[in-house]
Amino acid sequence: MNEVPTSDADKAAYRAAQNKRNLYIGGGLLLFVVLVFVISMVRMSEGLRHDREHRVHPLSNVPAAAGAAHS
């Protein structure tokens, strides 16, 4: 199955392969985090845009006559 490296050359090759593998895993994780961040920012900006377009003025549903009667 997996043999343990015994000579110094084998150990160095094993370490080099392990470091390379670790860099690829780290790069993949970094890419995933950046992707999640970008998707989150896009979705939040769409939500803000939607809220801004559908904003209702607080007094827009009060009839004009009712507002004038209290003055």
C-alpha positions in Angstrom: 0.0 0.0 0.0 1.9 3.1 1.2 5.5 2.5 1.8 7.4 4.6 4.3 10.4 6.3 2.6 13.7 5.1 4.1 16.5 6.8 2.2 17.2 10.5 2.4 16.4 10.9 -1.3 13.0 9.2 -0.8 12.3 11.3 2.2 13.1 14.5 0.3 10.9 13.4 -2.6 8.1 12.5 -0.2 8.4 15.9 1.5 8.4 17.8 -1.9 5.3 15.9 -3.0 3.6 16.6 0.3 4.4 20.3 0.1 3.1 20.5 -3.4 -0.1 18.7 -2.4 -0.5 21.1 0.6 -0.1 24.1 -1.7 -2.8 22.8 -4.1 -5.2 22.1 -1.2 -4.5 25.6 0.3 -5.1 27.2 -3.1 -8.3 25.3 -3.5 -9.5 26.5 -0.1 -8.6 30.1 -0.9 -10.4 29.9 -4.2 -13.5 28.5 -2.5 -13.5 31.3 0.2 -13.1 34.0 -2.5 -15.9 32.5 -4.5 -18.2 32.4 -1.5 -17.3 36.0 -0.7 -18.0 37.2 -4.2 -21.3 35.4 -4.4 -22.4 36.8 -1.0 -21.5 40.3 -2.0 -23.4 40.1 -5.3 -26.5 38.6 -3.6 -26.4 41.3 -0.9 -26.1 44.1 -3.4 -29.1 42.7 -5.3 -31.1 42.7 -2.1 -30.1 46.3 -1.3 -31.0 47.4 -4.9 -34.4 45.6 -4.5 -35.1 47.3 -1.2 -34.1 50.7 -2.6 -36.4 50.3 -5.6 -39.4 49.1 -3.5 -39.0 51.5 -0.6 -42.3 52.9 0.7 -42.4 56.4 2.2 -43.7 56.2 5.8 -46.5 58.6 5.2 -47.5 57.5 1.7 -50.4 55.4 2.9 -51.9 58.3 5.0 -54.8 59.9 3.2 -54.3 63.7 2.4 -57.5 64.7 4.2 -56.5 62.9 7.4 -53.2 64.7 7.4 -54.8 68.1 6.8 -57.5 67.6 9.6 -54.8 67.5 12.3 -53.1 70.7 11.2 
